[in-house]
Amino acid sequence: MAEALTNVAKHSGARHALVRVRRGDSRLEITVRDDGKGGADPARGSGLAGIRRRVAALDGVTRIDSPDGKGTALDVELPCGS
């Protein structure tokens, strides 16, 4: 998730960021949120597309919510065996 934090620092204009990592029964959940300008779009060739590809290669799921003016939320779930 270092790339997600780099995106926050370089592009978001955020004053604050939150990183949360939790392990559930069979998955690892990672959340990165910021209070920046929003508008992040993986289709525009940003680093978010690369994150999405790498997570998918591990059979994970990526959700990105980035409305204009309301910051960005990146949620990743990865399978995690016991």
PDB file of N, CA, C and O in Angstrom, chain B, residues numbered from 101:
ATOM      1  N   MET B 101       0.803  -1.179   0.000  1.00  0.00           N
ATOM      2  CA  MET B 101       0.000   0.000   0.000  1.00  0.00           C
ATOM      3  C   MET B 101       0.856   1.256   0.000  1.00  0.00           C
ATOM      4  O   MET B 101       0.345   2.372   0.092  1.00  0.00           O
ATOM      5  N   ALA B 102       2.148   1.060  -0.104  1.00  0.00           N
ATOM      6  CA  ALA B 102       3.038   2.217  -0.185  1.00  0.00           C
ATOM      7  C   ALA B 102       2.679   3.085  -1.383  1.00  0.00           C
ATOM      8  O   ALA B 102       2.754   4.311  -1.306  1.00  0.00           O
ATOM      9  N   GLU B 103       2.288   2.457  -2.494  1.00  0.00           N
ATOM     10  CA  GLU B 103       1.920   3.238  -3.677  1.00  0.00           C
ATOM     11  C   GLU B 103       0.671   4.077  -3.413  1.00  0.00           C
ATOM     12  O   GLU B 103       0.577   5.208  -3.888  1.00  0.00           O
ATOM     13  N   ALA B 104      -0.270   3.545  -2.674  1.00  0.00           N
ATOM     14  CA  ALA B 104      -1.469   4.311  -2.333  1.00  0.00           C
ATOM     15  C   ALA B 104      -1.094   5.532  -1.504  1.00  0.00           C
ATOM     16  O   ALA B 104      -1.623   6.620  -1.735  1.00  0.00           O
ATOM     17  N   LEU B 105      -0.198   5.370  -0.550  1.00  0.00           N
ATOM     18  CA  LEU B 105       0.229   6.512   0.264  1.00  0.00           C
ATOM     19  C   LEU B 105       1.043   7.515  -0.549  1.00  0.00           C
ATOM     20  O   LEU B 105       0.972   8.720  -0.308  1.00  0.00           O
ATOM     21  N   THR B 106       1.812   7.017  -1.507  1.00  0.00           N
ATOM     22  CA  THR B 106       2.535   7.926  -2.402  1.00  0.00           C
ATOM     23  C   THR B 106       1.548   8.760  -3.203  1.00  0.00           C
ATOM     24  O   THR B 106       1.750   9.960  -3.386  1.00  0.00           O
ATOM     25  N   ASN B 107       0.475   8.125  -3.683  1.00  0.00           N
ATOM     26  CA  ASN B 107      -0.565   8.863  -4.416  1.00  0.00           C
ATOM     27  C   ASN B 107      -1.185   9.945  -3.536  1.00  0.00           C
ATOM     28  O   ASN B 107      -1.428  11.059  -3.999  1.00  0.00           O
ATOM     29  N   VAL B 108      -1.440   9.622  -2.273  1.00  0.00           N
ATOM     30  CA  VAL B 108      -1.994  10.615  -1.343  1.00  0.00           C
ATOM     31  C   VAL B 108      -1.045  11.808  -1.252  1.00  0.00           C
ATOM     32  O   VAL B 108      -1.470  12.957  -1.372  1.00  0.00           O
ATOM     33  N   ALA B 109       0.246  11.528  -1.037  1.00  0.00           N
ATOM     34  CA  ALA B 109       1.222  12.603  -0.853  1.00  0.00           C
ATOM     35  C   ALA B 109       1.433  13.437  -2.111  1.00  0.00           C
ATOM     36  O   ALA B 109       1.592  14.654  -2.019  1.00  0.00           O
ATOM     37  N   LYS B 110       1.438  12.813  -3.274  1.00  0.00           N
ATOM     38  CA  LYS B 110       1.765  13.516  -4.520  1.00  0.00           C
ATOM     39  C   LYS B 110       0.573  14.197  -5.179  1.00  0.00           C
ATOM     40  O   LYS B 110       0.718  15.278  -5.749  1.00  0.00           O
ATOM     41  N   HIS B 111      -0.608  13.575  -5.109  1.00  0.00           N
ATOM     42  CA  HIS B 111      -1.696  14.012  -5.985  1.00  0.00           C
ATOM     43  C   HIS B 111      -2.953  14.506  -5.283  1.00  0.00           C
ATOM     44  O   HIS B 111      -3.726  15.252  -5.884  1.00  0.00           O
ATOM     45  N   SER B 112      -3.182  14.121  -4.049  1.00  0.00           N
ATOM     46  CA  SER B 112      -4.504  14.354  -3.459  1.00  0.00           C
ATOM     47  C   SER B 112      -4.703  15.746  -2.870  1.00  0.00           C
ATOM     48  O   SER B 112      -5.830  16.239  -2.813  1.00  0.00           O
ATOM     49  N   GLY B 113      -3.626  16.377  -2.435  1.00  0.00           N
ATOM     50  CA  GLY B 113      -3.767  17.633  -1.720  1.00  0.00           C
ATOM     51  C   GLY B 113      -4.336  17.431  -0.321  1.00  0.00           C
ATOM     52  O   GLY B 113      -4.815  18.380   0.301  1.00  0.00           O
ATOM     53  N   ALA B 114      -4.285  16.212   0.169  1.00  0.00           N
ATOM     54  CA  ALA B 114      -4.878  15.878   1.470  1.00  0.00           C
ATOM     55  C   ALA B 114      -4.072  16.457   2.623  1.00  0.00           C
ATOM     56  O   ALA B 114      -2.856  16.625   2.536  1.00  0.00           O
ATOM     57  N   ARG B 115      -4.780  16.754   3.697  1.00  0.00           N
ATOM     58  CA  ARG B 115      -4.128  17.142   4.951  1.00  0.00           C
ATOM     59  C   ARG B 115      -3.978  15.948   5.861  1.00  0.00           C
ATOM     60  O   ARG B 115      -3.078  15.913   6.701  1.00  0.00           O
ATOM     61  N   HIS B 116      -4.864  14.949   5.703  1.00  0.00           N
ATOM     62  CA  HIS B 116      -4.846  13.772   6.564  1.00  0.00           C
ATOM     63  C   HIS B 116      -5.059  12.506   5.746  1.00  0.00           C
ATOM     64  O   HIS B 116      -5.715  12.519   4.705  1.00  0.00           O
ATOM     65  N   ALA B 117      -4.492  11.419   6.240  1.00  0.00           N
ATOM     66  CA  ALA B 117      -4.712  10.099   5.639  1.00  0.00           C
ATOM     67  C   ALA B 117      -4.889   9.089   6.773  1.00  0.00           C
ATOM     68  O   ALA B 117      -4.351   9.257   7.867  1.00  0.00           O
ATOM     69  N   LEU B 118      -5.643   8.057   6.488  1.00  0.00           N
ATOM     70  CA  LEU B 118      -5.883   6.984   7.434  1.00  0.00           C
ATOM     71  C   LEU B 118      -5.497   5.680   6.769  1.00  0.00           C
ATOM     72  O   LEU B 118      -5.865   5.429   5.621  1.00  0.00           O
ATOM     73  N   VAL B 119      -4.761   4.852   7.480  1.00  0.00           N
ATOM     74  CA  VAL B 119      -4.414   3.511   6.992  1.00  0.00           C
ATOM     75  C   VAL B 119      -4.884   2.522   8.049  1.00  0.00           C
ATOM     76  O   VAL B 119      -4.578   2.663   9.233  1.00  0.00           O
ATOM     77  N   ARG B 120      -5.625   1.528   7.606  1.00  0.00           N
ATOM     78  CA  ARG B 120      -6.093   0.489   8.526  1.00  0.00           C
ATOM     79  C   ARG B 120      -5.819  -0.866   7.900  1.00  0.00           C
ATOM     80  O   ARG B 120      -6.104  -1.081   6.722  1.00  0.00           O
ATOM     81  N   VAL B 121      -5.268  -1.772   8.681  1.00  0.00           N
ATOM     82  CA  VAL B 121      -5.006  -3.147   8.243  1.00  0.00           C
ATOM     83  C   VAL B 121      -5.645  -4.066   9.270  1.00  0.00           C
ATOM     84  O   VAL B 121      -5.362  -3.975  10.464  1.00  0.00           O
ATOM     85  N   ARG B 122      -6.508  -4.949   8.794  1.00  0.00           N
ATOM     86  CA  ARG B 122      -7.181  -5.899   9.688  1.00  0.00           C
ATOM     87  C   ARG B 122      -7.145  -7.282   9.072  1.00  0.00           C
ATOM     88  O   ARG B 122      -7.206  -7.437   7.852  1.00  0.00           O
ATOM     89  N   ARG B 123      -7.048  -8.273   9.922  1.00  0.00           N
ATOM     90  CA  ARG B 123      -7.119  -9.649   9.447  1.00  0.00           C
ATOM     91  C   ARG B 123      -8.429 -10.245   9.888  1.00  0.00           C
ATOM     92  O   ARG B 123      -8.735 -10.276  11.080  1.00  0.00           O
ATOM     93  N   GLY B 124      -9.214 -10.723   8.927  1.00  0.00           N
ATOM     94  CA  GLY B 124     -10.446 -11.430   9.230  1.00  0.00           C
ATOM     95  C   GLY B 124     -10.172 -12.917   9.243  1.00  0.00           C
ATOM     96  O   GLY B 124      -9.016 -13.341   9.229  1.00  0.00           O
ATOM     97  N   ASP B 125     -11.230 -13.713   9.270  1.00  0.00           N
ATOM     98  CA  ASP B 125     -11.073 -15.167   9.315  1.00  0.00           C
ATOM     99  C   ASP B 125     -10.264 -15.701   8.144  1.00  0.00           C
ATOM    100  O   ASP B 125      -9.387 -16.545   8.323  1.00  0.00           O
ATOM    101  N   SER B 126     -10.556 -15.214   6.959  1.00  0.00           N
ATOM    102  CA  SER B 126      -9.883 -15.766   5.778  1.00  0.00           C
ATOM    103  C   SER B 126      -9.394 -14.688   4.821  1.00  0.00           C
ATOM    104  O   SER B 126      -9.126 -14.967   3.653  1.00  0.00           O
ATOM    105  N   ARG B 127      -9.276 -13.459   5.311  1.00  0.00           N
ATOM    106  CA  ARG B 127      -8.838 -12.383   4.412  1.00  0.00           C
ATOM    107  C   ARG B 127      -8.106 -11.294   5.187  1.00  0.00           C
ATOM    108  O   ARG B 127      -8.269 -11.139   6.397  1.00  0.00           O
ATOM    109  N   LEU B 128      -7.307 -10.558   4.457  1.00  0.00           N
ATOM    110  CA  LEU B 128      -6.617  -9.383   4.958  1.00  0.00           C
ATOM    111  C   LEU B 128      -7.312  -8.176   4.352  1.00  0.00           C
ATOM    112  O   LEU B 128      -7.478  -8.105   3.134  1.00  0.00           O
ATOM    113  N   GLU B 129      -7.718  -7.234   5.179  1.00  0.00           N
ATOM    114  CA  GLU B 129      -8.412  -6.041   4.710  1.00  0.00           C
ATOM    115  C   GLU B 129      -7.513  -4.827   4.926  1.00  0.00           C
ATOM    116  O   GLU B 129      -7.019  -4.594   6.030  1.00  0.00           O
ATOM    117  N   ILE B 130      -7.309  -4.066   3.870  1.00  0.00           N
ATOM    118  CA  ILE B 130      -6.461  -2.873   3.931  1.00  0.00           C
ATOM    119  C   ILE B 130      -7.284  -1.691   3.437  1.00  0.00           C
ATOM    120  O   ILE B 130      -7.923  -1.759   2.387  1.00  0.00           O
ATOM    121  N   THR B 131      -7.262  -0.617   4.201  1.00  0.00           N
ATOM    122  CA  THR B 131      -7.991   0.592   3.840  1.00  0.00           C
ATOM    123  C   THR B 131      -7.034   1.769   3.870  1.00  0.00           C
ATOM    124  O   THR B 131      -6.272   1.938   4.822  1.00  0.00           O
ATOM    125  N   VAL B 132      -7.076   2.582   2.825  1.00  0.00           N
ATOM    126  CA  VAL B 132      -6.342   3.850   2.789  1.00  0.00           C
ATOM    127  C   VAL B 132      -7.354   4.924   2.400  1.00  0.00           C
ATOM    128  O   VAL B 132      -7.973   4.847   1.339  1.00  0.00           O
ATOM    129  N   ARG B 133      -7.517   5.921   3.259  1.00  0.00           N
ATOM    130  CA  ARG B 133      -8.460   7.017   2.997  1.00  0.00           C
ATOM    131  C   ARG B 133      -7.732   8.348   3.181  1.00  0.00           C
ATOM    132  O   ARG B 133      -6.807   8.466   3.985  1.00  0.00           O
ATOM    133  N   ASP B 134      -8.178   9.352   2.411  1.00  0.00           N
ATOM    134  CA  ASP B 134      -7.627  10.694   2.584  1.00  0.00           C
ATOM    135  C   ASP B 134      -8.736  11.725   2.472  1.00  0.00           C
ATOM    136  O   ASP B 134      -9.843  11.427   2.022  1.00  0.00           O
ATOM    137  N   ASP B 135      -8.417  12.943   2.890  1.00  0.00           N
ATOM    138  CA  ASP B 135      -9.388  14.039   2.829  1.00  0.00           C
ATOM    139  C   ASP B 135      -9.023  15.032   1.722  1.00  0.00           C
ATOM    140  O   ASP B 135      -9.263  16.233   1.844  1.00  0.00           O
ATOM    141  N   GLY B 136      -8.449  14.519   0.662  1.00  0.00           N
ATOM    142  CA  GLY B 136      -7.995  15.365  -0.446  1.00  0.00           C
ATOM    143  C   GLY B 136      -9.086  15.746  -1.422  1.00  0.00           C
ATOM    144  O   GLY B 136     -10.275  15.728  -1.105  1.00  0.00           O
ATOM    145  N   LYS B 137      -8.641  16.094  -2.630  1.00  0.00           N
ATOM    146  CA  LYS B 137      -9.556  16.637  -3.637  1.00  0.00           C
ATOM    147  C   LYS B 137     -10.404  15.592  -4.344  1.00  0.00           C
ATOM    148  O   LYS B 137     -11.353  15.946  -5.043  1.00  0.00           O
ATOM    149  N   GLY B 138     -10.085  14.314  -4.179  1.00  0.00           N
ATOM    150  CA  GLY B 138     -10.874  13.267  -4.847  1.00  0.00           C
ATOM    151  C   GLY B 138     -10.642  13.275  -6.350  1.00  0.00           C
ATOM    152  O   GLY B 138      -9.696  13.891  -6.840  1.00  0.00           O
ATOM    153  N   GLY B 139     -11.509  12.589  -7.070  1.00  0.00           N
ATOM    154  CA  GLY B 139     -11.413  12.535  -8.519  1.00  0.00           C
ATOM    155  C   GLY B 139     -10.401  11.538  -9.056  1.00  0.00           C
ATOM    156  O   GLY B 139     -10.102  11.545 -10.250  1.00  0.00           O
ATOM    157  N   ALA B 140      -9.867  10.676  -8.188  1.00  0.00           N
ATOM    158  CA  ALA B 140      -8.910   9.659  -8.654  1.00  0.00           C
ATOM    159  C   ALA B 140      -9.632   8.678  -9.575  1.00  0.00           C
ATOM    160  O   ALA B 140     -10.729   8.213  -9.267  1.00  0.00           O
ATOM    161  N   ASP B 141      -9.007   8.375 -10.699  1.00  0.00           N
ATOM    162  CA  ASP B 141      -9.643   7.517 -11.701  1.00  0.00           C
ATOM    163  C   ASP B 141      -8.631   6.518 -12.241  1.00  0.00           C
ATOM    164  O   ASP B 141      -7.707   6.914 -12.952  1.00  0.00           O
ATOM    165  N   PRO B 142      -8.778   5.224 -11.923  1.00  0.00           N
ATOM    166  CA  PRO B 142      -7.837   4.218 -12.415  1.00  0.00           C
ATOM    167  C   PRO B 142      -7.784   4.146 -13.945  1.00  0.00           C
ATOM    168  O   PRO B 142      -6.771   3.729 -14.507  1.00  0.00           O
ATOM    169  N   ALA B 143      -8.849   4.542 -14.609  1.00  0.00           N
ATOM    170  CA  ALA B 143      -8.888   4.490 -16.073  1.00  0.00           C
ATOM    171  C   ALA B 143      -7.980   5.533 -16.718  1.00  0.00           C
ATOM    172  O   ALA B 143      -7.673   5.423 -17.905  1.00  0.00           O
ATOM    173  N   ARG B 144      -7.549   6.530 -15.971  1.00  0.00           N
ATOM    174  CA  ARG B 144      -6.674   7.574 -16.528  1.00  0.00           C
ATOM    175  C   ARG B 144      -5.210   7.208 -16.439  1.00  0.00           C
ATOM    176  O   ARG B 144      -4.346   8.059 -16.649  1.00  0.00           O
ATOM    177  N   GLY B 145      -4.914   5.958 -16.130  1.00  0.00           N
ATOM    178  CA  GLY B 145      -3.526   5.522 -16.126  1.00  0.00           C
ATOM    179  C   GLY B 145      -2.778   5.836 -14.844  1.00  0.00           C
ATOM    180  O   GLY B 145      -1.547   5.834 -14.827  1.00  0.00           O
ATOM    181  N   SER B 146      -3.499   6.102 -13.783  1.00  0.00           N
ATOM    182  CA  SER B 146      -2.839   6.416 -12.516  1.00  0.00           C
ATOM    183  C   SER B 146      -2.291   5.154 -11.874  1.00  0.00           C
ATOM    184  O   SER B 146      -2.502   4.047 -12.368  1.00  0.00           O
ATOM    185  N   GLY B 147      -1.587   5.334 -10.769  1.00  0.00           N
ATOM    186  CA  GLY B 147      -1.051   4.204 -10.027  1.00  0.00           C
ATOM    187  C   GLY B 147      -2.140   3.294  -9.481  1.00  0.00           C
ATOM    188  O   GLY B 147      -1.871   2.141  -9.142  1.00  0.00           O
ATOM    189  N   LEU B 148      -3.371   3.800  -9.391  1.00  0.00           N
ATOM    190  CA  LEU B 148      -4.474   2.976  -8.899  1.00  0.00           C
ATOM    191  C   LEU B 148      -4.726   1.777  -9.798  1.00  0.00           C
ATOM    192  O   LEU B 148      -5.086   0.704  -9.314  1.00  0.00           O
ATOM    193  N   ALA B 149      -4.542   1.947 -11.098  1.00  0.00           N
ATOM    194  CA  ALA B 149      -4.728   0.815 -12.014  1.00  0.00           C
ATOM    195  C   ALA B 149      -3.702  -0.275 -11.725  1.00  0.00           C
ATOM    196  O   ALA B 149      -4.028  -1.460 -11.789  1.00  0.00           O
ATOM    197  N   GLY B 150      -2.484   0.106 -11.412  1.00  0.00           N
ATOM    198  CA  GLY B 150      -1.445  -0.866 -11.069  1.00  0.00           C
ATOM    199  C   GLY B 150      -1.752  -1.590  -9.765  1.00  0.00           C
ATOM    200  O   GLY B 150      -1.531  -2.795  -9.647  1.00  0.00           O
ATOM    201  N   ILE B 151      -2.262  -0.848  -8.789  1.00  0.00           N
ATOM    202  CA  ILE B 151      -2.665  -1.484  -7.532  1.00  0.00           C
ATOM    203  C   ILE B 151      -3.753  -2.503  -7.805  1.00  0.00           C
ATOM    204  O   ILE B 151      -3.690  -3.632  -7.318  1.00  0.00           O
ATOM    205  N   ARG B 152      -4.744  -2.109  -8.579  1.00  0.00           N
ATOM    206  CA  ARG B 152      -5.857  -3.009  -8.902  1.00  0.00           C
ATOM    207  C   ARG B 152      -5.350  -4.283  -9.589  1.00  0.00           C
ATOM    208  O   ARG B 152      -5.815  -5.377  -9.271  1.00  0.00           O
ATOM    209  N   ARG B 153      -4.407  -4.154 -10.524  1.00  0.00           N
ATOM    210  CA  ARG B 153      -3.859  -5.337 -11.225  1.00  0.00           C
ATOM    211  C   ARG B 153      -3.117  -6.257 -10.271  1.00  0.00           C
ATOM    212  O   ARG B 153      -3.280  -7.475 -10.326  1.00  0.00           O
ATOM    213  N   ARG B 154      -2.304  -5.681  -9.399  1.00  0.00           N
ATOM    214  CA  ARG B 154      -1.537  -6.508  -8.461  1.00  0.00           C
ATOM    215  C   ARG B 154      -2.435  -7.218  -7.454  1.00  0.00           C
ATOM    216  O   ARG B 154      -2.193  -8.375  -7.113  1.00  0.00           O
ATOM    217  N   VAL B 155      -3.454  -6.542  -6.986  1.00  0.00           N
ATOM    218  CA  VAL B 155      -4.395  -7.171  -6.064  1.00  0.00           C
ATOM    219  C   VAL B 155      -5.155  -8.299  -6.759  1.00  0.00           C
ATOM    220  O   VAL B 155      -5.347  -9.367  -6.177  1.00  0.00           O
ATOM    221  N   ALA B 156      -5.586  -8.069  -7.998  1.00  0.00           N
ATOM    222  CA  ALA B 156      -6.298  -9.105  -8.756  1.00  0.00           C
ATOM    223  C   ALA B 156      -5.409 -10.328  -8.990  1.00  0.00           C
ATOM    224  O   ALA B 156      -5.900 -11.456  -8.988  1.00  0.00           O
ATOM    225  N   ALA B 157      -4.111 -10.113  -9.190  1.00  0.00           N
ATOM    226  CA  ALA B 157      -3.187 -11.235  -9.406  1.00  0.00           C
ATOM    227  C   ALA B 157      -3.106 -12.139  -8.177  1.00  0.00           C
ATOM    228  O   ALA B 157      -2.720 -13.303  -8.283  1.00  0.00           O
ATOM    229  N   LEU B 158      -3.468 -11.603  -7.015  1.00  0.00           N
ATOM    230  CA  LEU B 158      -3.471 -12.384  -5.771  1.00  0.00           C
ATOM    231  C   LEU B 158      -4.884 -12.834  -5.394  1.00  0.00           C
ATOM    232  O   LEU B 158      -5.144 -13.205  -4.249  1.00  0.00           O
ATOM    233  N   ASP B 159      -5.801 -12.797  -6.385  1.00  0.00           N
ATOM    234  CA  ASP B 159      -7.209 -13.161  -6.181  1.00  0.00           C
ATOM    235  C   ASP B 159      -7.895 -12.259  -5.169  1.00  0.00           C
ATOM    236  O   ASP B 159      -8.797 -12.692  -4.451  1.00  0.00           O
ATOM    237  N   GLY B 160      -7.467 -11.010  -5.116  1.00  0.00           N
ATOM    238  CA  GLY B 160      -8.069 -10.046  -4.206  1.00  0.00           C
ATOM    239  C   GLY B 160      -9.057  -9.142  -4.914  1.00  0.00           C
ATOM    240  O   GLY B 160      -9.275  -9.240  -6.122  1.00  0.00           O
ATOM    241  N   VAL B 161      -9.643  -8.264  -4.129  1.00  0.00           N
ATOM    242  CA  VAL B 161     -10.658  -7.329  -4.611  1.00  0.00           C
ATOM    243  C   VAL B 161     -10.237  -5.923  -4.217  1.00  0.00           C
ATOM    244  O   VAL B 161      -9.769  -5.695  -3.101  1.00  0.00           O
ATOM    245  N   THR B 162     -10.405  -4.975  -5.145  1.00  0.00           N
ATOM    246  CA  THR B 162     -10.103  -3.569  -4.893  1.00  0.00           C
ATOM    247  C   THR B 162     -11.359  -2.745  -5.114  1.00  0.00           C
ATOM    248  O   THR B 162     -12.054  -2.916  -6.116  1.00  0.00           O
ATOM    249  N   ARG B 163     -11.650  -1.847  -4.175  1.00  0.00           N
ATOM    250  CA  ARG B 163     -12.738  -0.893  -4.338  1.00  0.00           C
ATOM    251  C   ARG B 163     -12.159   0.510  -4.180  1.00  0.00           C
ATOM    252  O   ARG B 163     -11.405   0.784  -3.246  1.00  0.00           O
ATOM    253  N   ILE B 164     -12.523   1.392  -5.110  1.00  0.00           N
ATOM    254  CA  ILE B 164     -12.042   2.770  -5.074  1.00  0.00           C
ATOM    255  C   ILE B 164     -13.255   3.686  -5.133  1.00  0.00           C
ATOM    256  O   ILE B 164     -14.101   3.562  -6.018  1.00  0.00           O
ATOM    257  N   ASP B 165     -13.326   4.603  -4.183  1.00  0.00           N
ATOM    258  CA  ASP B 165     -14.384   5.610  -4.166  1.00  0.00           C
ATOM    259  C   ASP B 165     -13.695   6.958  -4.047  1.00  0.00           C
ATOM    260  O   ASP B 165     -13.002   7.223  -3.065  1.00  0.00           O
ATOM    261  N   SER B 166     -13.885   7.812  -5.052  1.00  0.00           N
ATOM    262  CA  SER B 166     -13.156   9.073  -5.072  1.00  0.00           C
ATOM    263  C   SER B 166     -13.981  10.183  -5.717  1.00  0.00           C
ATOM    264  O   SER B 166     -13.626  10.688  -6.782  1.00  0.00           O
ATOM    265  N   PRO B 167     -15.081  10.560  -5.071  1.00  0.00           N
ATOM    266  CA  PRO B 167     -15.885  11.643  -5.643  1.00  0.00           C
ATOM    267  C   PRO B 167     -15.133  12.970  -5.608  1.00  0.00           C
ATOM    268  O   PRO B 167     -14.378  13.239  -4.674  1.00  0.00           O
ATOM    269  N   ASP B 168     -15.344  13.791  -6.624  1.00  0.00           N
ATOM    270  CA  ASP B 168     -14.687  15.097  -6.673  1.00  0.00           C
ATOM    271  C   ASP B 168     -14.956  15.882  -5.396  1.00  0.00           C
ATOM    272  O   ASP B 168     -16.099  16.004  -4.953  1.00  0.00           O
ATOM    273  N   GLY B 169     -13.880  16.415  -4.810  1.00  0.00           N
ATOM    274  CA  GLY B 169     -13.993  17.263  -3.643  1.00  0.00           C
ATOM    275  C   GLY B 169     -14.206  16.535  -2.322  1.00  0.00           C
ATOM    276  O   GLY B 169     -14.383  17.182  -1.289  1.00  0.00           O
ATOM    277  N   LYS B 170     -14.192  15.211  -2.332  1.00  0.00           N
ATOM    278  CA  LYS B 170     -14.514  14.477  -1.097  1.00  0.00           C
ATOM    279  C   LYS B 170     -13.476  13.436  -0.718  1.00  0.00           C
ATOM    280  O   LYS B 170     -13.780  12.535   0.065  1.00  0.00           O
ATOM    281  N   GLY B 171     -12.286  13.527  -1.234  1.00  0.00           N
ATOM    282  CA  GLY B 171     -11.245  12.577  -0.856  1.00  0.00           C
ATOM    283  C   GLY B 171     -11.359  11.251  -1.586  1.00  0.00           C
ATOM    284  O   GLY B 171     -12.224  11.057  -2.441  1.00  0.00           O
ATOM    285  N   THR B 172     -10.471  10.353  -1.228  1.00  0.00           N
ATOM    286  CA  THR B 172     -10.396   9.043  -1.876  1.00  0.00           C
ATOM    287  C   THR B 172     -10.370   7.960  -0.810  1.00  0.00           C
ATOM    288  O   THR B 172      -9.714   8.092   0.223  1.00  0.00           O
ATOM    289  N   ALA B 173     -11.096   6.891  -1.086  1.00  0.00           N
ATOM    290  CA  ALA B 173     -11.077   5.706  -0.232  1.00  0.00           C
ATOM    291  C   ALA B 173     -10.682   4.517  -1.088  1.00  0.00           C
ATOM    292  O   ALA B 173     -11.316   4.240  -2.106  1.00  0.00           O
ATOM    293  N   LEU B 174      -9.647   3.823  -0.682  1.00  0.00           N
ATOM    294  CA  LEU B 174      -9.172   2.620  -1.358  1.00  0.00           C
ATOM    295  C   LEU B 174      -9.301   1.466  -0.364  1.00  0.00           C
ATOM    296  O   LEU B 174      -8.704   1.487   0.712  1.00  0.00           O
ATOM    297  N   ASP B 175     -10.084   0.469  -0.738  1.00  0.00           N
ATOM    298  CA  ASP B 175     -10.270  -0.717   0.100  1.00  0.00           C
ATOM    299  C   ASP B 175      -9.782  -1.930  -0.676  1.00  0.00           C
ATOM    300  O   ASP B 175     -10.149  -2.130  -1.834  1.00  0.00           O
ATOM    301  N   VAL B 176      -8.955  -2.733  -0.029  1.00  0.00           N
ATOM    302  CA  VAL B 176      -8.402  -3.938  -0.646  1.00  0.00           C
ATOM    303  C   VAL B 176      -8.693  -5.112   0.278  1.00  0.00           C
ATOM    304  O   VAL B 176      -8.519  -5.016   1.493  1.00  0.00           O
ATOM    305  N   GLU B 177      -9.137  -6.218  -0.306  1.00  0.00           N
ATOM    306  CA  GLU B 177      -9.307  -7.470   0.429  1.00  0.00           C
ATOM    307  C   GLU B 177      -8.482  -8.537  -0.278  1.00  0.00           C
ATOM    308  O   GLU B 177      -8.607  -8.742  -1.485  1.00  0.00           O
ATOM    309  N   LEU B 178      -7.640  -9.212   0.493  1.00  0.00           N
ATOM    310  CA  LEU B 178      -6.795 -10.284  -0.025  1.00  0.00           C
ATOM    311  C   LEU B 178      -7.089 -11.563   0.718  1.00  0.00           C
ATOM    312  O   LEU B 178      -7.292 -11.545   1.932  1.00  0.00           O
ATOM    313  N   PRO B 179      -7.115 -12.694  -0.007  1.00  0.00           N
ATOM    314  CA  PRO B 179      -7.274 -13.961   0.695  1.00  0.00           C
ATOM    315  C   PRO B 179      -6.084 -14.194   1.621  1.00  0.00           C
ATOM    316  O   PRO B 179      -4.949 -13.847   1.296  1.00  0.00           O
ATOM    317  N   CYS B 180      -6.364 -14.785   2.775  1.00  0.00           N
ATOM    318  CA  CYS B 180      -5.317 -14.966   3.770  1.00  0.00           C
ATOM    319  C   CYS B 180      -5.579 -16.278   4.485  1.00  0.00           C
ATOM    320  O   CYS B 180      -6.469 -16.350   5.333  1.00  0.00           O
ATOM    321  N   GLY B 181      -4.832 -17.302   4.165  1.00  0.00           N
ATOM    322  CA  GLY B 181      -5.006 -18.606   4.816  1.00  0.00           C
ATOM    323  C   GLY B 181      -4.451 -18.600   6.217  1.00  0.00           C
ATOM    324  O   GLY B 181      -3.574 -17.804   6.554  1.00  0.00           O
ATOM    325  N   SER B 182      -4.966 -19.485   7.017  1.00  0.00           N
ATOM    326  CA  SER B 182      -4.505 -19.598   8.413  1.00  0.00           C
ATOM    327  C   SER B 182      -3.232 -20.368   8.499  1.00  0.00           C
ATOM    328  O   SER B 182      -2.700 -20.562   9.592  1.00  0.00           O
TER     329      SER B 182
END
